[in-house]
Every structure is written in C-alpha cells, then in structure tokens.
Amino acid sequence: MRVRDLLAPGAPRLRLLAAEEELDRQVSGVMTTDLQDPGRYLHGGELVLTGMLWRTVPADSERFVRTLAAGGAVALAAGEAEVGPVPEDLVEACRRHRMPLLAVPDDIAFGTVTEFVGRQVSADRASDLAALVDRHRLLVSAAGGGGLDAVLDLLGGDLDLDCWVLGPTGAVIAGPADRLSAQDRDQLVRAHLAAQRQRRRPPHRARLAAGSYSLLPAPASAEQDARQPDCPLADWVLVVAGDVTEWSTKRQQLAENLARLVAAERHRRDEGRRLHRGLADEVLALLRRDADPAEIGRTLYAASATAARYAGPVPKPQAEEGSWLVLSAEGTGLPEGAVRAVLEEALGATSDRALVAGTGTGAVVVLSVPEAAVPADALRDLLAPLEAGLGPEERITVGVSAPASGAGGLRGALEEARHARRIAASRLGRVCVAGPEELASHVLLLAAVPDEVRRAFRGRLLDKVIAYDAEHQADLVRTLEAFLRSDGSWTRCAGQLHVHVNTLRYRIGRIEELTGRDLSRLEDRVDFYLALELA
C-alpha cells in the first residue's frame, strides 16, 4: 500500500499535515514507538505511530524526524490522545525532511491503524508475487501477445503496484495507458534517456506533478545476442510508481524480477522480427538495383505475412494499387545499427509492419500509407524525446518522401527521401526531419551541393563582410539579411533596423565595396541570399 491509502475512503480518519508530495511512498509495515531515538529498530518502509511522549521541547521534533528519515521510515502518524494537537514544530520538521505527517484523532486507536495497514500490506504476499513474476518470465518469453500486460495487471490488482513499459519515444508497450498522460510519458522517457546518456546507475528517479516514479532500463538484446548493437536510445524502460530505493528488500527484488521479465519479452519480440529484418534488407537491395515492381511486390507481401505473426493478420497487398512512404535516416556519432533499432521502436507504435532496413549508420523505412501515414511534422514530434539521449556530437536526421503509388514508385520515393534527409542534415538540432513539401525549394539544391563547394561559395561572398563586422562592430551581415528580406526596399529595411535611410545606404555601399557586388542587380541579391542560407 501507499501512504495516500491511509487517507482514502474506508481508511481510519487521519488528517494530513505535511509532505503531500510524498504520498506515493510504499508502506511495508507499522512501528509504534515513543522512544527518543527509535532508529535502531527501523528497517525501512515503516509507518511510525507515536503518542509524542518523547517531546519535551520543540527541538526534540527535529531530532526525532531526522532519525526517522535516516532509518527509512516512510511516514509518521502522531496520536493526539495523550498530549493534544500536533505541535507546529513537528509539522515544520516533517516538511523539512519531506516526511508525510498524519494526525491520529483522539478517538482513533493505534490498533485500528495497525489493523488497517496489516490488511493492506503483506510482506509474504510480496515475496510470493516475486516468485510468481519469476515463473511468469518463461511463460511470457514463449507466449507473447499480451503477456506483459497480464503480469502488470496482476501486480496492479494484487499489490496496488502501478507499472508501465514504455518505448524510447514514450509509446506504451504494456500497462494501463489511461493512467499515464502523454506529457508524463514524454517526461519519463526523457529522464530515462538522459540518465542512460550520463551512465547513471539505475534505478533512476523522476518526480512529476502526479508523483514520483522509478525507471529501470530493459535493454535490447546486447547481452543475449552479440549481433544486436548496444543502443540505449532503443531501450524499453520499466516505469514503477513510487521510489523503489525506499522499498523493503523483498519489494526491490520484485521490481528487479519484473525488469528481467521485460528484458526477456523484448528479446522474444526481437527474435520474432529477425526474418522481418531480412526481408526489409531484401526490399532495399531490390530498390537499389531497380528490380521489377512485381518482384518488389512479392517481397512486400512476404514481409506483411511475417509481420502477422506478432501484429495480427493483414490482407494481401496489391503492389500496383497500394501507396507507400519511404523514410531515409542517418545517425551521426552513433554505433552501426543504432538508427535502425531506434526507428523500429519509434515506428512500432505506429505500425509494426514498417520495413526497416539497415544501411550501416543509417536506415531506410518502407511503410504502407493506409497502415501508417507519417507526415514529417508528426515524425518530428514522435522522435523529439530522443534528443535527451543524444550527446553533443550525436544527431539523427530523417527525410520523408511523398506517398508513392505502387511498388513501382518506391525507387523514386527513396531518392526523394534521401534528398529530404540532406535538407534535414543542413539544419541545426540533434533530431531533424524534413518532408517532401520542402523539396520544391532552393533548399533542395543547397542540400545537394558538396560541403567543400558550399564553404567556398559562402566564404567568397561573406568572409570579408564577417571580418569587417568583427573588427568594426558594423552590423553589416544583419543589415544585408534585412535588406534582402525587404526585397531591396530602402524605406522598409531602414524601418526594420531602426536606422536612418542614409545610414542604411552607407552600410550597403560598404558591403558592395568589400565584395565587389552590386545589390541593385537581381543576380547578386540571389547569390547573397544563398550564401546567407548556407551560413
């Protein structure tokens, strides 16, 4: 049970006086004491009942509460029958130490509280459930299809233990999805990814408005299968309501066994996808050699059939009639295979029939539009939590094609996705996505230009202007940008910069002297605009 259960309907009539934010703590038992120093009798997880006979002066409250916090007590219930209302110094001490404080009215016996807690909490029961979860591990590994949900339902119903399994983008893989908001899931996976990136030892703790949560990683199959990349970005995470570090040893064992069970289920799922991955690689190979659409269509159907093993039956696709999207992705600073693993997890929530082929440090995805149309904006939002797990030199860039009609259109869609990915790569940010709507723009041409050519072009036009700004604080680059945005209108540009038109004319003249260009000519304006875009 949790501390908050002592305030629920049907519980003894207690009043909360302090530390409302800590009510998710787990109660493992009860200890009644009026000793000034009960620390040596605390084992962790106790609700401490006291008649406050240990208090003779206000300073005693601080010492008593500090001892309880150090001993692992999760809450203090103070009886008012002996010494009257709970004193303010005890309330303040509990606030300082984040110790939930409950007042026990003089007509409520400590025995009533103890009996209530005893009915709610059973250490033996927790131990039995730990063994049950351990036995379920083999069952879930073999059965699949809802196994994790069955175990999490069992824990929620029998032990009041709310648990979820989340993917790296916040998708609910198992657990009561309606009891964890999308915003909370986003914050939890970001906290998990940040902790993994910093290599902090689990379990990790996250505090949200709804309470505190413990995060235990359920990694991909790196330990069980050396062929899988070590990619924390693609890990599942077990989310447990409450702080497991405050639990009894038996309850901590329960959480550890549950994390192992989740890892086993992850391994089972990955094994089921092995053939699916091989078919995805085959589709990519067919596209690269511009194979016959009928041959591509047969491979797509075979992939759909294998997906039905874990995603449910699907109708036979008509290669000539279906519509498809292609995604091209690349990882910078990430191990080989990492981007493929990440996209498999991210798109698994959208369509488990996505074909994700590996390209070394990148990936190519082919997915059916009726199953999962993924516009660039939606994909950008989906991948956004991954930013928390990327280091300063790590990036993921993705390009999305327009829908392709039939298998015959996939080759062109692949090229389109690659061009869009180059646009994404030209932007700032750790996760960047570009879609087909951006391909009818000069940005596509810029993305296709080799880096050395881009640097040379930008340098010839802007290096002298940038150097002049650095030496004279002349603000010429900003003036040039504003002038081009104003379509060469002197009045409008001067208004935007809050300078006199004569000042603007002087600055533009200085830019023309430094570069040898004439900003009254359309060709020179276009060159400057492109140079600024490249910068």
C-alpha positions as CSV (number, residue, x, y, z in Angstrom):
1,M,0.0,0.0,0.0
2,R,1.0,3.7,-0.3
3,V,0.8,6.4,2.3
4,R,-2.1,8.0,0.4
5,D,-4.2,4.9,1.1
6,L,-4.3,6.0,4.7
7,L,-6.4,9.0,3.6
8,A,-8.7,7.1,1.2
9,P,-12.4,6.3,1.9
10,G,-12.7,3.4,4.3
11,A,-9.3,4.2,6.0
12,P,-9.1,5.4,9.6
13,R,-10.0,9.1,9.9
14,L,-6.5,10.6,9.7
15,R,-5.5,14.2,8.7
16,L,-2.6,15.1,6.5
17,L,-0.4,17.8,8.0
18,A,2.9,17.8,5.9
19,A,4.7,16.5,2.8
20,E,1.7,15.9,0.5
21,E,4.1,15.4,-2.4
22,E,5.5,12.2,-0.8
23,L,2.2,10.3,-0.6
24,D,3.3,7.7,-3.2
25,R,5.7,6.1,-0.8
26,Q,5.2,2.4,-0.2
27,V,4.3,1.2,3.3
28,S,5.7,-2.2,4.3
29,G,4.7,-2.3,8.0
30,V,3.9,-0.4,11.2
31,M,6.1,0.5,14.2
32,T,4.7,2.1,17.3
33,T,7.2,4.0,19.5
34,D,7.7,6.8,21.9
35,L,11.5,6.4,22.1
36,Q,13.5,9.5,21.6
37,D,15.8,7.5,19.2
38,P,14.0,4.6,17.5
39,G,16.4,4.5,14.6
40,R,18.0,1.1,15.5
41,Y,14.6,-0.6,15.3
42,L,13.8,0.8,11.8
43,H,14.3,-1.4,8.7
44,G,12.8,0.8,6.1
45,G,9.3,1.3,4.8
46,E,7.6,1.7,8.1
47,L,4.7,3.9,9.1
48,V,5.7,5.1,12.6
49,L,2.9,5.6,15.1
50,T,3.8,7.8,18.1
51,G,2.0,9.4,21.1
52,M,4.7,12.2,21.1
53,L,5.7,11.4,24.7
54,W,9.3,11.8,23.6
55,R,8.8,15.5,23.1
56,T,9.7,17.8,25.9
57,V,11.0,20.9,24.0
58,P,10.4,22.0,20.4
59,A,14.0,21.0,19.4
60,D,13.1,17.3,20.1
61,S,10.9,17.3,17.0
62,E,13.8,17.9,14.6
63,R,15.9,15.2,16.2
64,F,13.1,12.7,16.1
65,V,12.1,13.3,12.5
66,R,15.7,13.3,11.3
67,T,16.2,9.9,12.9
68,L,13.1,8.5,11.2
69,A,14.2,9.8,7.8
70,A,17.7,8.3,8.2
71,G,16.1,5.0,9.2
72,G,14.0,4.7,6.1
73,A,10.6,5.4,7.7
74,V,8.1,6.5,5.0
75,A,5.5,8.4,7.2
76,L,4.8,9.5,10.7
77,A,1.4,9.3,12.4
78,A,1.1,11.3,15.6
79,G,-1.7,10.5,18.1
80,E,-3.5,13.4,19.8
81,A,-5.0,11.4,22.7
82,E,-2.1,11.9,25.1
83,V,-0.6,15.4,24.5
84,G,-3.2,17.1,22.4
85,P,-2.9,18.6,18.9
86,V,0.2,18.0,16.9
87,P,2.6,20.9,17.6
88,E,3.8,23.2,14.8
89,D,7.4,22.4,15.4
90,L,6.8,18.8,14.5
91,V,4.9,19.8,11.3
92,E,7.8,22.0,10.3
93,A,10.4,19.3,10.9
94,C,8.4,16.9,8.8
95,R,8.2,19.5,6.0
96,R,12.0,20.0,6.1
97,H,12.6,16.2,5.9
98,R,9.8,15.6,3.3
99,M,8.3,13.1,5.8
100,P,4.5,12.7,5.4
101,L,2.8,13.6,8.8
102,L,-0.6,12.3,9.7
103,A,-2.6,13.3,12.8
104,V,-4.5,10.5,14.6
105,P,-7.6,11.9,16.3
106,D,-8.0,11.1,20.0
107,D,-11.0,8.7,19.2
108,I,-8.9,6.6,16.8
109,A,-6.8,3.9,18.5
110,F,-3.4,3.0,17.2
111,G,-4.6,-0.6,17.0
112,T,-7.2,0.4,14.4
113,V,-4.5,2.0,12.2
114,T,-2.2,-1.0,12.6
115,E,-5.0,-3.4,11.7
116,F,-5.8,-1.4,8.6
117,V,-2.2,-1.4,7.4
118,G,-1.9,-5.1,8.2
119,R,-4.8,-5.9,5.9
120,Q,-3.3,-3.8,3.1
121,V,0.3,-4.9,3.3
122,S,1.8,-8.4,3.4
123,A,5.5,-9.0,3.0
124,D,4.9,-12.7,2.4
125,R,2.5,-11.8,-0.4
126,A,5.1,-9.6,-2.0
127,S,7.6,-12.5,-1.8
128,D,5.1,-14.9,-3.3
129,L,4.4,-12.4,-6.1
130,A,8.1,-12.0,-6.7
131,A,8.4,-15.8,-7.2
132,L,5.2,-15.7,-9.4
133,V,6.7,-13.0,-11.7
134,D,9.9,-15.1,-11.9
135,R,7.9,-18.1,-13.0
136,H,5.9,-16.0,-15.5
137,R,9.2,-14.9,-17.2
138,L,9.4,-18.2,-19.1
139,L,5.7,-18.2,-19.9
140,V,5.9,-14.6,-21.4
141,S,9.1,-15.5,-23.3
142,A,7.3,-18.3,-25.1
143,A,3.7,-17.0,-25.3
144,G,3.9,-13.3,-26.3
145,G,0.9,-11.3,-27.2
146,G,-0.2,-9.6,-24.0
147,G,2.0,-11.5,-21.6
148,L,3.4,-8.3,-20.1
149,D,0.0,-6.8,-19.7
150,A,-1.2,-9.9,-17.8
151,V,1.6,-9.6,-15.3
152,L,1.3,-5.9,-14.8
153,D,-2.5,-6.3,-14.3
154,L,-1.7,-8.9,-11.7
155,L,0.6,-6.6,-9.8
156,G,-1.8,-3.7,-10.0
157,G,-4.7,-5.7,-8.7
158,D,-3.0,-7.8,-6.0
159,L,-0.3,-5.4,-4.8
160,D,-1.6,-2.0,-5.9
161,L,1.6,-1.6,-7.8
162,D,1.2,0.6,-10.9
163,C,3.8,-0.3,-13.6
164,W,4.3,0.5,-17.3
165,V,6.7,-0.5,-20.0
166,L,7.5,2.4,-22.3
167,G,9.4,2.6,-25.6
168,P,12.1,5.2,-26.1
169,T,9.6,7.7,-27.7
170,G,7.0,7.3,-24.9
171,A,4.8,4.7,-26.5
172,V,3.0,2.4,-24.0
173,I,4.1,-1.2,-24.7
174,A,2.4,-2.6,-21.6
175,G,0.5,-1.2,-18.7
176,P,-2.6,1.0,-18.1
177,A,-2.1,3.6,-20.7
178,D,-5.1,5.7,-19.5
179,R,-3.3,6.2,-16.1
180,L,-0.3,7.9,-17.6
181,S,-0.7,11.1,-19.7
182,A,1.2,11.7,-22.9
183,Q,3.0,14.6,-21.2
184,D,4.0,12.4,-18.3
185,R,5.3,9.7,-20.6
186,D,7.3,12.2,-22.5
187,Q,9.0,13.5,-19.3
188,L,9.6,10.0,-18.1
189,V,11.4,8.7,-21.2
190,R,13.4,11.9,-21.4
191,A,14.5,11.4,-17.8
192,H,15.4,7.8,-18.6
193,L,17.4,8.7,-21.8
194,A,19.3,11.5,-20.0
195,A,20.2,9.1,-17.2
196,Q,21.4,6.5,-19.7
197,R,23.4,9.0,-21.6
198,Q,25.1,10.2,-18.3
199,R,25.7,6.5,-17.4
200,R,24.0,6.8,-14.1
201,R,23.3,3.6,-12.2
202,P,19.7,2.5,-12.2
203,P,17.1,2.7,-10.9
204,H,16.6,6.3,-11.8
205,R,14.0,8.5,-10.1
206,A,11.7,11.0,-11.8
207,R,9.4,13.4,-10.0
208,L,6.4,14.6,-11.8
209,A,3.3,16.6,-10.8
210,A,1.5,13.3,-10.4
211,G,4.1,11.8,-8.0
212,S,7.5,10.1,-8.1
213,Y,8.4,7.2,-10.4
214,S,11.3,4.8,-10.6
215,L,12.8,4.0,-14.0
216,L,14.6,0.6,-14.7
217,P,16.0,0.1,-18.2
218,A,15.1,-3.0,-20.1
219,P,17.9,-3.0,-22.7
220,A,17.9,-4.6,-26.1
221,S,19.4,-8.0,-26.6
222,A,23.0,-6.9,-26.4
223,E,23.9,-9.3,-23.6
224,Q,21.9,-12.2,-25.1
225,D,22.8,-11.6,-28.7
226,A,26.1,-10.0,-29.7
227,R,24.7,-9.2,-33.1
228,Q,22.5,-6.6,-31.7
229,P,24.0,-3.1,-31.1
230,D,24.4,-1.6,-27.7
231,C,21.9,1.2,-28.1
232,P,20.4,2.8,-25.0
233,L,18.3,5.0,-27.3
234,A,16.3,2.0,-28.3
235,D,15.8,0.5,-24.8
236,W,12.5,-0.1,-23.2
237,V,12.0,1.3,-19.8
238,L,10.1,-0.2,-16.9
239,V,8.3,2.6,-15.0
240,V,7.2,1.9,-11.5
241,A,5.0,4.3,-9.4
242,G,7.0,5.3,-6.3
243,D,10.6,5.2,-5.3
244,V,11.9,1.6,-5.3
245,T,15.0,2.7,-3.3
246,E,12.7,3.2,-0.3
247,W,11.1,-0.2,-0.6
248,S,11.8,-3.3,1.5
249,T,14.3,-5.8,0.2
250,K,11.6,-8.2,-1.0
251,R,9.8,-5.5,-2.9
252,Q,13.0,-4.4,-4.5
253,Q,13.5,-8.0,-5.6
254,L,10.0,-7.9,-7.1
255,A,11.0,-4.8,-9.3
256,E,14.3,-6.4,-10.4
257,N,12.5,-9.6,-11.4
258,L,9.9,-7.6,-13.3
259,A,12.7,-5.7,-15.2
260,R,14.2,-9.1,-16.1
261,L,10.9,-10.3,-17.4
262,V,10.5,-7.1,-19.5
263,A,14.0,-7.7,-21.0
264,A,13.0,-11.3,-21.8
265,E,9.9,-10.1,-23.6
266,R,12.0,-7.6,-25.5
267,H,14.3,-10.4,-26.5
268,R,11.4,-12.6,-27.6
269,R,10.0,-9.8,-29.7
270,D,13.4,-9.1,-31.3
271,E,13.7,-12.8,-32.2
272,G,10.3,-12.6,-33.9
273,R,11.5,-9.7,-36.0
274,R,14.7,-11.4,-37.3
275,L,13.1,-12.7,-40.5
276,H,11.2,-9.4,-40.9
277,R,14.5,-7.5,-40.9
278,G,15.9,-9.8,-43.5
279,L,13.0,-9.1,-45.8
280,A,13.4,-5.4,-45.2
281,D,17.1,-5.6,-46.3
282,E,16.0,-7.6,-49.4
283,V,13.4,-4.9,-50.3
284,L,16.2,-2.2,-50.1
285,A,18.5,-4.3,-52.2
286,L,15.8,-4.7,-54.9
287,L,15.2,-0.9,-54.9
288,R,18.9,-0.2,-55.3
289,R,19.2,-2.4,-58.3
290,D,15.9,-1.1,-59.8
291,A,14.3,-4.5,-59.8
292,D,11.0,-5.4,-61.4
293,P,8.0,-4.0,-59.4
294,A,6.3,-7.4,-59.4
295,E,9.4,-8.9,-57.6
296,I,9.4,-6.0,-55.1
297,G,5.6,-6.5,-54.5
298,R,6.1,-10.2,-53.7
299,T,8.8,-9.3,-51.1
300,L,6.5,-6.7,-49.6
301,Y,3.7,-9.3,-49.3
302,A,6.1,-11.8,-47.6
303,A,7.1,-9.1,-45.1
304,S,3.4,-8.4,-44.3
305,A,2.9,-12.1,-43.8
306,T,5.7,-12.4,-41.3
307,A,4.5,-9.3,-39.5
308,A,1.2,-11.0,-39.0
309,R,2.9,-13.4,-36.5
310,Y,3.1,-10.6,-33.9
311,A,0.9,-7.8,-35.4
312,G,-2.2,-9.7,-36.4
313,P,-3.4,-10.9,-39.9
314,V,-3.3,-8.5,-42.8
315,P,-4.9,-8.6,-46.2
316,K,-2.7,-9.4,-49.2
317,P,-1.4,-6.1,-50.6
318,Q,-1.8,-5.2,-54.2
319,A,1.6,-3.8,-55.2
320,E,0.3,-1.9,-58.2
321,E,-2.5,-0.3,-56.1
322,G,-1.0,0.3,-52.7
323,S,0.6,3.6,-51.5
324,W,3.9,3.7,-49.7
325,L,6.0,6.1,-47.8
326,V,9.8,5.9,-47.7
327,L,12.0,7.3,-44.9
328,S,15.7,7.8,-45.2
329,A,17.6,8.3,-41.9
330,E,21.2,8.7,-40.8
331,G,22.9,8.8,-37.4
332,T,26.0,10.9,-36.7
333,G,28.2,9.7,-33.8
334,L,26.0,6.6,-33.2
335,P,27.1,3.0,-33.5
336,E,26.2,1.0,-36.5
337,G,22.7,-0.4,-36.4
338,A,21.6,2.1,-33.8
339,V,19.3,4.2,-36.0
340,R,17.7,1.1,-37.4
341,A,16.9,-0.1,-33.8
342,V,15.6,3.4,-32.8
343,L,13.2,3.6,-35.8
344,E,12.0,0.0,-35.3
345,E,10.9,1.1,-31.8
346,A,9.6,4.5,-32.7
347,L,7.5,3.3,-35.7
348,G,6.4,0.1,-33.9
349,A,3.8,2.3,-32.1
350,T,2.6,3.5,-35.5
351,S,2.8,0.3,-37.5
352,D,4.6,-2.9,-36.5
353,R,4.5,-3.7,-40.2
354,A,7.1,-1.0,-41.1
355,L,10.0,-2.4,-43.0
356,V,13.2,-1.0,-41.5
357,A,16.4,-1.8,-43.4
358,G,19.8,-1.1,-42.1
359,T,22.4,1.0,-44.0
360,G,25.3,0.9,-41.6
361,T,24.9,4.0,-39.5
362,G,21.5,4.8,-41.1
363,A,18.3,3.1,-42.1
364,V,15.6,3.1,-44.8
365,V,12.0,2.6,-43.9
366,V,9.2,1.5,-46.2
367,L,5.7,1.5,-44.8
368,S,2.2,1.3,-46.2
369,V,0.3,4.6,-46.2
370,P,-3.1,3.1,-45.1
371,E,-1.3,1.5,-42.2
372,A,0.7,4.5,-41.1
373,A,0.9,7.8,-42.9
374,V,3.8,9.6,-41.1
375,P,4.0,13.3,-42.2
376,A,7.3,15.0,-41.3
377,D,5.8,17.1,-38.5
378,A,4.3,14.0,-36.8
379,L,7.5,12.1,-37.1
380,R,9.5,15.1,-35.7
381,D,7.2,15.1,-32.7
382,L,7.5,11.4,-32.3
383,L,11.3,11.4,-32.3
384,A,11.6,14.5,-30.1
385,P,12.2,12.7,-26.8
386,L,15.3,11.1,-28.2
387,E,17.1,14.4,-28.0
388,A,17.5,13.8,-24.3
389,G,19.6,10.7,-25.0
390,L,21.9,12.2,-27.7
391,G,25.3,13.6,-26.8
392,P,26.7,16.9,-28.1
393,E,28.2,15.3,-31.2
394,E,25.3,12.9,-31.9
395,R,22.5,13.5,-34.3
396,I,19.6,11.7,-36.1
397,T,18.4,13.2,-39.4
398,V,15.4,11.9,-41.3
399,G,13.9,12.6,-44.7
400,V,10.3,11.6,-45.6
401,S,9.0,11.1,-49.2
402,A,5.6,11.8,-50.6
403,P,3.3,8.8,-51.0
404,A,4.4,6.5,-53.8
405,S,1.8,4.7,-55.9
406,G,2.5,1.0,-56.1
407,A,5.8,-0.8,-55.7
408,G,7.0,0.7,-59.0
409,G,7.1,4.2,-57.4
410,L,9.3,3.2,-54.5
411,R,12.6,3.8,-56.3
412,G,11.7,7.4,-56.9
413,A,10.3,7.8,-53.3
414,L,13.7,6.5,-52.0
415,E,15.6,9.2,-53.9
416,E,13.1,11.8,-52.7
417,A,13.5,10.7,-49.1
418,R,17.3,10.9,-49.4
419,H,17.1,14.5,-50.8
420,A,14.8,15.4,-47.9
421,R,17.3,13.9,-45.5
422,R,20.1,16.1,-46.9
423,I,17.8,19.1,-46.2
424,A,17.3,17.9,-42.6
425,A,21.1,17.4,-42.2
426,S,21.7,21.1,-43.2
427,R,19.8,22.3,-40.1
428,L,20.7,22.8,-36.5
429,G,19.4,20.3,-33.9
430,R,20.0,16.8,-32.6
431,V,16.9,15.4,-34.2
432,C,15.9,16.9,-37.6
433,V,13.2,15.8,-40.0
434,A,12.4,17.2,-43.5
435,G,9.4,16.2,-45.7
436,P,8.5,16.3,-49.4
437,E,6.9,19.7,-49.2
438,E,10.4,21.2,-48.8
439,L,11.7,19.6,-52.0
440,A,10.2,22.3,-54.3
441,S,12.6,24.9,-52.9
442,H,16.1,26.2,-53.4
443,V,16.9,24.4,-50.1
444,L,17.0,21.1,-52.1
445,L,19.6,22.5,-54.4
446,L,21.7,23.7,-51.5
447,A,21.4,20.3,-49.8
448,A,22.8,18.5,-52.9
449,V,25.9,20.8,-53.1
450,P,29.1,19.1,-51.6
451,D,30.3,20.6,-48.4
452,E,33.6,21.9,-49.8
453,V,31.7,23.8,-52.6
454,R,29.2,25.2,-50.0
455,R,32.1,26.5,-47.8
456,A,34.0,28.1,-50.8
457,F,30.8,29.8,-52.1
458,R,29.9,31.2,-48.7
459,G,33.4,32.3,-48.0
460,R,33.9,34.2,-51.2
461,L,30.8,36.3,-50.6
462,L,30.7,36.7,-46.8
463,D,34.2,36.3,-45.3
464,K,35.2,39.9,-45.8
465,V,31.9,41.2,-44.5
466,I,32.1,39.0,-41.4
467,A,35.7,40.1,-40.8
468,Y,34.7,43.7,-41.2
469,D,31.9,43.3,-38.6
470,A,34.3,41.6,-36.2
471,E,36.7,44.5,-36.4
472,H,34.4,47.5,-36.5
473,Q,31.1,46.1,-35.0
474,A,29.4,47.4,-38.1
475,D,26.4,45.0,-38.2
476,L,26.8,44.6,-41.9
477,V,25.6,40.9,-42.1
478,R,22.4,41.7,-40.2
479,T,21.9,44.7,-42.5
480,L,22.3,42.5,-45.5
481,E,19.8,40.0,-44.2
482,A,17.2,42.7,-43.5
483,F,17.8,44.3,-46.9
484,L,17.1,41.1,-48.8
485,R,14.1,40.3,-46.6
486,S,12.7,43.7,-47.5
487,D,13.1,43.0,-51.3
488,G,15.5,45.9,-51.6
489,S,13.1,48.5,-50.2
490,W,15.3,51.2,-48.5
491,T,12.4,52.6,-46.5
492,R,11.1,49.3,-45.2
493,C,14.5,48.0,-44.4
494,A,15.6,51.2,-42.5
495,G,12.3,50.9,-40.5
496,Q,13.0,47.3,-39.6
497,L,16.6,48.2,-38.5
498,H,15.5,51.4,-36.8
499,V,18.2,53.4,-38.6
500,H,18.1,56.4,-41.0
501,V,17.9,55.6,-44.7
502,N,21.3,57.4,-45.2
503,T,22.8,55.1,-42.6
504,L,21.4,52.1,-44.5
505,R,22.8,53.4,-47.8
506,Y,26.2,53.7,-46.3
507,R,26.2,50.2,-44.9
508,I,25.0,48.7,-48.2
509,G,27.7,50.7,-50.1
510,R,30.3,49.3,-47.7
511,I,29.1,45.7,-48.4
512,E,29.4,46.4,-52.2
513,E,32.9,47.7,-51.8
514,L,34.0,44.7,-49.7
515,T,32.6,42.1,-52.1
516,G,32.7,43.8,-55.5
517,R,29.0,43.0,-55.9
518,D,26.1,45.3,-56.8
519,L,23.0,44.8,-54.7
520,S,20.8,46.6,-57.2
521,R,21.3,43.5,-59.5
522,L,18.9,40.5,-59.0
523,E,21.8,38.0,-59.7
524,D,23.9,39.4,-56.9
525,R,21.0,39.6,-54.5
526,V,20.3,35.9,-55.2
527,D,23.9,35.0,-54.6
528,F,24.0,36.8,-51.3
529,Y,20.7,35.2,-50.3
530,L,22.0,31.7,-51.0
531,A,25.3,32.4,-49.1
532,L,23.3,33.5,-46.1
533,E,21.2,30.4,-46.3
534,L,24.4,28.3,-46.4
535,A,25.7,30.1,-43.3
